[in-house]
Each structure stands twice: as C-alpha cells, then as structure tokens.
C-alpha cells in the first residue's frame, strides 16, 4: 500500500496560505505548558510535514520533537500499527468526504475531528493514540490543509476500536457531534452475507421472524437460521444485544 499517495489523494489541495504568525504564537505557548498526557503538532497536509512538534512527544513516546519534525509525516506513519493503517486512511477519507459534502463552507472553521490508532513508541511498544485535529487554514476549495493536532497517549493494553468523529461548534459555543463511524466494527460485519445483512436491517426495525420471512420471501425457519449464524459470526449472545449495538452506531452495515 502506497500510504503517502493515498494520503495525498485525501488532502490534495492548492493555494496554501502562510500562517507564520499564528503558528509562532502556538510555539511560544508550548514553552509554558506543563507536561501531561498530550503532545501537539501543527500539521501541513499539502507537503506532508510538521510545522511544529511540541516537547511532550519525548516524554510520551520517547521521540525527539525536532527529529520528528525533520523526518516528517512519512516517518510518523511508519510507526502506526500495520493492522490500523487501512482503517486509519479510510477514516480520514470519509471525514474529508463528509466535510466537503455536508458542512457549509462558513461552518468549516468551527469543526474539530477525532480519530485513533495504535503507534509504536521509541521503546518498541504499541500505545493508543487519540488524535484531535482542528483546521487552521483552508485551500481555495475550502478544504482543510493546515491543522492543530493534539495527540493523547493511552496505555496500549486498552483495546480500542478504530473510530472517527466530527464535531461542529453551535451558536452556544458548544461542540455537537455531526458524524461518527466505528471502522473496526464495520470491518467485522464484512463477514455477513447480503441476505444476513437484510435480516439484520429488518430486525432493527423490530420485525418478527415471520414478518421478515414474508418480506424476504423465505421461510421463518430460514430466518431463524440466519439469526443464529449472525450472532455466531459477530460473537454476540442475543438479538437484543445486536440491535442495541447497531442503534448506538457501534455496528455499521
């Protein structure tokens, strides 16, 4: 997989503006911030570089901030867990598509995005990274290109699904979630057949086995067989649990 090329396709942009003054203020602020569980970077998706990497990255991941800045995003990506790369790229692409299609141009400066993945630290151990990025500048097509990214580091023993969300600041200066997707669970449901997906969708609408059978022109016994197979494939103990997961967006069909 050519990660760099896929990433460039997601953020392909033109007409970058300079944000030297604003970035300089962020750098100055870093000198006064205490050490904590978060480091931040100013990212440039146009040239795949970091405009700045905060000092906390060393205490959290063991990497020198200047070294990370010099080597850029390609080196940073090389530390992402191989199993998470495809889902991470899918999450970024879907967030970008959602923004360009669903968010008004005038609202894009009030957006913030969150996604996560596992990353190898300097000691060779994987930790969880939760990344929160706020756009700082946009290209001439109003696509975000420069962002302020905060990376919260969590213990690698915690099992986290790969998710992505987008929030929009409302008139009361509060962030509201306008997009959420669980990409790990979406990957799990790829094991379901098209007929099993049909059954799940009707179960969510509270159809009985008989009603589903009538809808799909199959027998009730066949529906019950599909239900058992679905629970087994998804490692779920009951239909009620399945419906609850789907309605809470933990499963996306």
Kinemage of the C-alpha trace (Angstrom):
@kinemage 1
@onewidth
@group {chain A} dominant
@subgroup {mainchain}
@vectorlist {calphas} color= white
{ca unk a 1} P 0.000 0.000 0.000
{ca unk a 2} L 1.357 3.411 -1.015
{ca unk a 3} L 0.311 5.280 2.135
{ca unk a 4} L 1.813 8.574 1.033
{ca unk a 5} L -0.064 8.617 -2.260
{ca unk a 6} L -3.381 7.653 -0.650
{ca unk a 7} L -2.907 10.363 1.958
{ca unk a 8} L -2.134 12.929 -0.727
{ca unk a 9} L -5.308 11.965 -2.597
{ca unk a 10} L -7.357 12.567 0.545
{ca unk a 11} L -5.896 16.012 1.170
{ca unk a 12} L -4.916 17.057 -2.355
{ca unk a 13} L -5.046 20.868 -2.185
{ca unk a 14} L -3.789 24.049 -3.755
{ca unk a 15} L -3.158 27.682 -2.851
{ca unk a 16} L -1.685 27.302 0.640
{ca unk a 17} L -1.584 30.477 2.718
{ca unk a 18} L 1.153 31.260 5.228
{ca unk a 19} L 0.300 31.113 8.915
{ca unk a 20} L 3.687 32.041 10.309
{ca unk a 21} L 2.367 34.492 12.883
{ca unk a 22} L -0.325 32.189 14.258
{ca unk a 23} L 1.982 29.188 14.335
{ca unk a 24} L 4.632 31.240 16.142
{ca unk a 25} L 2.126 32.062 18.884
{ca unk a 26} L 1.361 28.350 19.309
{ca unk a 27} L 5.087 27.612 19.600
{ca unk a 28} L 5.529 30.327 22.220
{ca unk a 29} L 2.644 28.892 24.245
{ca unk a 30} L 4.286 25.442 24.295
{ca unk a 31} L 7.167 26.808 26.370
{ca unk a 32} L 4.772 27.474 29.264
{ca unk a 33} L 2.530 24.402 29.099
{ca unk a 34} L 3.160 21.693 31.758
{ca unk a 35} L 3.945 18.108 30.830
{ca unk a 36} L 0.813 15.945 30.528
{ca unk a 37} L -0.652 13.025 28.562
{ca unk a 38} L -0.926 15.045 25.342
{ca unk a 39} L 1.505 16.440 22.782
{ca unk a 40} L 0.565 18.585 19.812
{ca unk a 41} L 1.743 19.258 16.283
{ca unk a 42} L 0.958 21.799 13.592
{ca unk a 43} L 0.339 19.620 10.531
{ca unk a 44} L 0.600 20.546 6.855
{ca unk a 45} L -1.271 18.109 4.626
{ca unk a 46} L -0.051 19.869 1.470
{ca unk a 47} L 3.622 18.952 1.832
{ca unk a 48} L 3.132 16.162 4.420
{ca unk a 49} L 5.231 17.918 7.043
{ca unk a 50} L 5.005 19.121 10.601
{ca unk a 51} L 5.285 22.872 11.060
{ca unk a 52} L 5.909 22.236 14.758
{ca unk a 53} L 6.053 19.323 17.221
{ca unk a 54} L 5.663 20.035 20.938
{ca unk a 55} L 8.122 18.987 23.603
{ca unk a 56} L 5.727 16.493 25.231
{ca unk a 57} L 6.252 13.952 22.457
{ca unk a 58} L 9.550 12.934 24.050
{ca unk a 59} L 8.053 12.233 27.484
{ca unk a 60} L 5.127 10.338 25.973
{ca unk a 61} L 6.623 8.418 23.042
{ca unk a 62} L 10.363 8.798 23.502
{ca unk a 63} L 10.893 10.579 20.175
{ca unk a 64} L 12.787 13.847 19.877
{ca unk a 65} L 10.448 16.591 18.664
{ca unk a 66} L 12.984 18.159 16.292
{ca unk a 67} L 13.790 14.751 14.830
{ca unk a 68} L 10.105 14.040 14.154
{ca unk a 69} L 9.702 17.482 12.579
{ca unk a 70} L 12.707 16.909 10.333
{ca unk a 71} L 11.627 13.436 9.188
{ca unk a 72} L 8.010 14.467 8.643
{ca unk a 73} L 4.777 12.553 8.347
{ca unk a 74} L 6.153 9.606 6.410
{ca unk a 75} L 8.353 8.630 9.367
{ca unk a 76} L 5.469 9.251 11.771
{ca unk a 77} L 3.189 6.966 9.717
{ca unk a 78} L 5.804 4.206 9.742
{ca unk a 79} L 5.136 3.837 13.476
{ca unk a 80} L 1.390 3.208 13.095
{ca unk a 81} L 0.359 -0.390 13.744
{ca unk a 82} L 0.168 -2.235 10.370
{ca unk a 83} L -3.307 -3.547 11.205
{ca unk a 84} L -4.600 0.005 11.739
{ca unk a 85} L -3.271 1.705 8.605
{ca unk a 86} L -6.113 0.743 6.252
{ca unk a 87} L -8.801 1.733 8.764
{ca unk a 88} L -6.963 4.972 9.598
{ca unk a 89} L -6.823 6.001 5.931
{ca unk a 90} L -10.469 5.039 5.447
{ca unk a 91} L -11.437 7.157 8.456
{ca unk a 92} L -9.569 10.209 7.135
{ca unk a 93} L -11.053 9.848 3.666
{ca unk a 94} L -14.608 9.510 4.984
{ca unk a 95} L -14.174 12.524 7.282
{ca unk a 96} L -12.961 14.609 4.351
{ca unk a 97} L -15.814 13.466 2.101
{ca unk a 98} L -18.341 14.221 4.840
{ca unk a 99} L -16.922 17.704 5.366
{ca unk a 100} L -16.900 18.620 1.687
{ca unk a 101} L -20.431 17.298 1.074
{ca unk a 102} L -22.281 18.061 4.309
{ca unk a 103} L -20.649 21.036 6.048
{ca unk a 104} L -21.248 24.560 4.828
{ca unk a 105} L -18.108 26.482 3.859
{ca unk a 106} L -18.776 29.143 6.511
{ca unk a 107} L -19.001 26.426 9.208
{ca unk a 108} L -15.771 24.567 8.445
{ca unk a 109} L -13.680 26.751 10.736
{ca unk a 110} L -15.896 25.626 13.627
{ca unk a 111} L -15.165 21.936 13.032
{ca unk a 112} L -12.989 19.584 15.046
{ca unk a 113} L -12.142 15.953 14.183
{ca unk a 114} L -11.180 12.967 16.331
{ca unk a 115} L -9.798 9.566 15.319
{ca unk a 116} L -7.493 6.965 16.836
{ca unk a 117} L -4.890 4.291 16.039
{ca unk a 118} L -2.048 2.380 17.661
{ca unk a 119} L 1.517 3.635 17.374
{ca unk a 120} L 4.915 2.163 18.253
{ca unk a 121} L 6.897 4.245 20.750
{ca unk a 122} L 10.689 4.580 20.875
{ca unk a 123} L 10.876 1.521 23.173
{ca unk a 124} L 9.181 -0.645 20.542
{ca unk a 125} L 5.861 -0.940 22.376
{ca unk a 126} L 2.492 -0.017 20.912
{ca unk a 127} L 0.367 2.627 22.606
{ca unk a 128} L -3.041 4.043 21.742
{ca unk a 129} L -3.161 7.478 20.136
{ca unk a 130} L -6.347 9.567 20.147
{ca unk a 131} L -5.869 12.458 17.716
{ca unk a 132} L -7.984 15.605 17.836
{ca unk a 133} L -7.410 17.991 14.923
{ca unk a 134} L -8.798 21.495 14.410
{ca unk a 135} L -8.309 23.149 10.983
{ca unk a 136} L -6.230 26.343 10.938
{ca unk a 137} L -6.287 27.095 7.228
{ca unk a 138} L -8.052 26.019 4.031
{ca unk a 139} L -7.216 25.864 0.328
{ca unk a 140} L -9.058 27.705 -2.428
{ca unk a 141} L -11.667 24.925 -2.461
{ca unk a 142} L -12.206 25.352 1.297
{ca unk a 143} L -10.628 22.021 2.108
{ca unk a 144} L -8.705 21.952 5.433
{ca unk a 145} L -4.960 21.783 4.809
{ca unk a 146} L -3.194 23.025 7.948
{ca unk a 147} L -4.320 21.873 11.369
{ca unk a 148} L -3.538 21.947 15.057
{ca unk a 149} L -3.437 18.306 16.159
{ca unk a 150} L -3.492 17.133 19.768
{ca unk a 151} L -2.379 13.542 20.412
{ca unk a 152} L -3.456 11.917 23.662
{ca unk a 153} L -1.432 8.811 24.536
{ca unk a 154} L -3.166 5.907 26.294
{ca unk a 155} L -1.895 2.567 27.554
{ca unk a 156} L -1.523 0.063 24.728
{ca unk a 157} L -3.180 -2.704 26.742
{ca unk a 158} L -6.526 -0.922 26.385
{ca unk a 159} L -8.432 -2.355 23.407
{ca unk a 160} L -9.917 0.477 21.354
{ca unk a 161} L -11.947 0.233 18.155
{ca unk a 162} L -10.802 2.491 15.321
{ca unk a 163} L -13.389 5.262 15.231
{ca unk a 164} L -13.697 8.727 13.716
{ca unk a 165} L -15.969 11.610 14.588
{ca unk a 166} L -16.576 15.210 13.575
{ca unk a 167} L -17.986 17.930 15.800
{ca unk a 168} L -19.366 21.333 14.907
{ca unk a 169} L -19.469 24.298 17.281
{ca unk a 170} L -23.043 25.579 17.628
{ca unk a 171} L -24.328 29.088 18.333
{ca unk a 172} L -23.902 28.486 22.075
{ca unk a 173} L -20.196 27.726 21.611
{ca unk a 174} L -20.689 24.030 22.336
{ca unk a 175} L -19.455 21.197 20.127
{ca unk a 176} L -22.107 18.867 18.738
{ca unk a 177} L -21.258 15.521 17.114
{ca unk a 178} L -22.331 15.618 13.464
{ca unk a 179} L -20.545 12.458 12.278
{ca unk a 180} L -19.469 9.184 13.887
{ca unk a 181} L -18.278 5.883 12.463
{ca unk a 182} L -16.777 2.780 14.035
{ca unk a 183} L -14.452 1.383 11.382
{ca unk a 184} L -13.338 -1.668 13.387
{ca unk a 185} L -16.914 -2.910 13.771
{ca unk a 186} L -17.652 -2.091 10.151
{ca unk a 187} L -14.755 -4.344 9.209
{ca unk a 188} L -16.175 -7.147 11.355
{ca unk a 189} L -19.536 -7.061 9.593
{ca unk a 190} L -17.906 -7.770 6.243
{ca unk a 191} L -18.264 -11.450 7.179
{ca unk a 192} L -22.053 -11.255 6.846
{ca unk a 193} L -23.724 -12.281 3.617
{ca unk a 194} L -26.067 -9.883 1.810
{ca unk a 195} L -29.065 -11.927 2.984
{ca unk a 196} L -27.839 -11.802 6.595
{ca unk a 197} L -27.481 -8.016 6.305
{ca unk a 198} L -31.072 -7.850 5.052
{ca unk a 199} L -32.201 -9.796 8.109
{ca unk a 200} L -30.262 -7.521 10.467
{ca unk a 201} L -31.762 -4.366 8.951
{ca unk a 202} L -35.288 -5.737 9.408
{ca unk a 203} L -34.523 -6.863 12.973
{ca unk a 204} L -33.525 -3.291 13.800
{ca unk a 205} L -36.952 -2.184 12.543
{ca unk a 206} L -38.492 -4.622 15.086
{ca unk a 207} L -39.823 -7.090 12.501
{ca unk a 208} L -40.585 -10.592 13.792
{ca unk a 209} L -39.127 -13.696 12.147
{ca unk a 210} L -42.452 -14.305 10.385
{ca unk a 211} L -42.623 -10.705 9.116
{ca unk a 212} L -39.008 -10.889 7.913
{ca unk a 213} L -39.784 -14.169 6.157
{ca unk a 214} L -42.722 -12.543 4.363
{ca unk a 215} L -40.611 -9.544 3.369
{ca unk a 216} L -37.757 -11.641 2.013
{ca unk a 217} L -39.924 -14.462 0.584
{ca unk a 218} L -38.224 -17.127 2.690
{ca unk a 219} L -39.421 -19.407 5.499
{ca unk a 220} L -39.432 -18.475 9.194
{ca unk a 221} L -37.059 -21.377 9.854
{ca unk a 222} L -34.596 -19.915 7.344
{ca unk a 223} L -34.822 -16.540 9.090
{ca unk a 224} L -34.091 -18.187 12.450
{ca unk a 225} L -31.079 -19.935 10.899
{ca unk a 226} L -29.807 -16.598 9.601
{ca unk a 227} L -30.254 -15.066 13.074
{ca unk a 228} L -28.221 -17.819 14.721
{ca unk a 229} L -25.462 -17.511 12.113
{ca unk a 230} L -25.349 -13.727 12.519
{ca unk a 231} L -24.934 -13.969 16.293
{ca unk a 232} L -22.224 -16.592 15.892
{ca unk a 233} L -20.281 -14.609 13.277
{ca unk a 234} L -20.379 -11.398 15.299
{ca unk a 235} L -19.774 -13.163 18.628
{ca unk a 236} L -22.949 -11.698 20.133
{ca unk a 237} L -25.157 -13.584 22.576
{ca unk a 238} L -28.617 -12.235 21.715
{ca unk a 239} L -30.643 -10.411 19.086
{ca unk a 240} L -31.339 -7.673 21.633
{ca unk a 241} L -27.618 -7.048 22.065
{ca unk a 242} L -27.155 -6.906 18.286
{ca unk a 243} L -29.944 -4.342 17.873
{ca unk a 244} L -28.561 -2.255 20.736
{ca unk a 245} L -25.096 -2.174 19.169
{ca unk a 246} L -26.427 -1.128 15.787
{ca unk a 247} L -28.668 1.585 17.191
{ca unk a 248} L -25.740 3.003 19.159
{ca unk a 249} L -23.696 3.064 15.916
{ca unk a 250} L -21.153 0.526 17.130
{ca unk a 251} L -22.018 -1.628 14.134
{ca unk a 252} L -22.357 -0.012 10.726
{ca unk a 253} L -23.877 -2.194 7.998
